[in-house]
Amino acid sequence: MKNISVLAAKHLGVIACPTNATLFDAARMMDEEDISSIILVDDAGYLRGILTRTDILRAALEHPDAWQGCSCPAWMTQDVVTVPPTASLEEAARLLQQKHIHRVVVTENDGAGEVPLAVLSARDIIYHLVHNR
């Protein structure tokens, strides 16, 4: 795991949603893509946050009649844990464990902001451990 980069274990690409989307828009995208979180980006494509299924459930429980129209920024995590494309799987796994989270976002800084390249989850790391021993 030490010598394997996060990008070697994960294909490039993220499912992203604009920050001005509603929770219903984000939930629909998550359902259609069968993913448990979605990256929120600004108009330039820079990382602004992450929204998980749990965030949407929390909104639905707190606002059962109005959650669909709530804005994503009100419920997303803005302080996203990221790793560079050169990070190893071990580094990513340690971050997941230390921060008690399920995924990190692989980003690259282009000088103007963080561009999301991939989302690496605990599931991806476990898959790699099982299939690449």
Secondary structure, 3 states (H helix, E strand, C coil): CCCCEHHHHCCCECCEEECCCEHHHHHHHHHHHCCCEEEEECCCCCEEEEEEHHHHHHHHHHCCCCHHHCEHHHCCECCCCEECCCCEHHHHHHHHHHHCCCEEEEEEECCCCEEEEEEEEHHHHHHHHHHCC
